[in-house]
Amino acid sequence: FGAPDLLIAISSNGNAGVVLDYCRLESLADTSSAGPALDLDSDAADPESASVQIRWSTIDAETGNGITMNNCSVAVIRSKIEASGHGIEATGGILDVGWSIVEAGSNAIHAVSDCEVDVAHTFADGGYRAIHLEDGSLFVEDSELAAMTDCGMYLVTSGGVSVTRTTVTGSEEDGNGQALYAALEGADSPGVLLHSMFQGDGGGPAFEIEGGTLFAVGSVFVSDTNRAVLIRSETTRVVFDGCEFVNTADDNTNLVIELYCPTTATNIPRAQIMNSVVRSLYSGTGQVFTIGTTLFDATGLVSMVNCSLSHILAPNTFIVPATNIANDCWIMPAF
């Protein structure tokens, strides 16, 4: 299918099913106001009653979004989407992307308004962000996500979040550069990061969380110019198990983990770090509890455990060496 503007529009009030198999959709629009290559809209109560499957196909939108979907169930399998706008823009509904490539000038996947998103075995490259989620749930596994000018993943939601065996890279071109920004306040279940790698570039922390609860297991957080992890908001609770935190900056002046919230807050952020390696730690206005964890900076010579407003409880924690420890830190026992 080839056209100067919108290629295919599917509108339904339910009981509609469309399959695009081995197709190529190419929008040749040359105006910024052009519509998406594929526009899907349903006002049915159940998104699954209006379903679209795209398999072994290519969608190329020179201007605008590749796919715009509203309250539909869409599956993109073994396909490639290229768009100057968003690769896929979803408002409500269910989106499954598997074994595919999504490249976009803006966000590769942009999902809002209680959208359920599943991404597996997919490469997503966003000119702005790889995945942008506001409200809804996100499950990512065995994928690679990259952003050119902002966050690899930007998540503001009270829905479930799970990232497994995935590499996420933030921007290399500006000063934001988080691999993952998460605000999970009021979530029904904690966010989960499993055996994944988060690489922050361009000045931002690899992982920034502001509100909510999250578990990270067997994951690596790396930043080249800033904190590997920044934990903000008095309502934030984070547990790290078997993780590694690294700052690769040449001057070794940047911290690796920082907990922060305004001193006027009635509560403080808290982190539990177990069986991990922390190359530098700062807990400005938060509380850290470490178990079986080694603390040292990037040179391996000086420990930076500066907790003037908090406590570190450190059973079986190795500090190399035990210097710069505030009076209100509790070490029990440590070596």
Buried (B, 14 or more C-beta within 10 A) or exposed (E): EEBEBBBBEBEBEEEBEBEBEEBEBBBBBEEEEBBBBBBBBBEBEEBEBBBBBBBEBBBBBBBBBBBBBBBBBBBBBEBBBBBBBBBBBBBBBBBBBBBBBBBBBBBBBBBBEBBBBBBBBBBBBBBBBBBBBBBBBBBBBBBBBBBBBBBBBBBBBBBBBBBBBBBBBBBBBBEBBBBBBBBBBEBEEBBBBBBBBBBBBBBBBBBBBBBBBBBBBBBBBBBBBBBBBBBBBBBBBBBBBBBBBBBBEEEBEBBBBBBBBEEEEEEBBBBBBBBBBBBBBBBBBBBBBBBBBBBBBBEEEBBBBBBEBBBBBBBBBBBBEBEEBBEEBEBEEBE
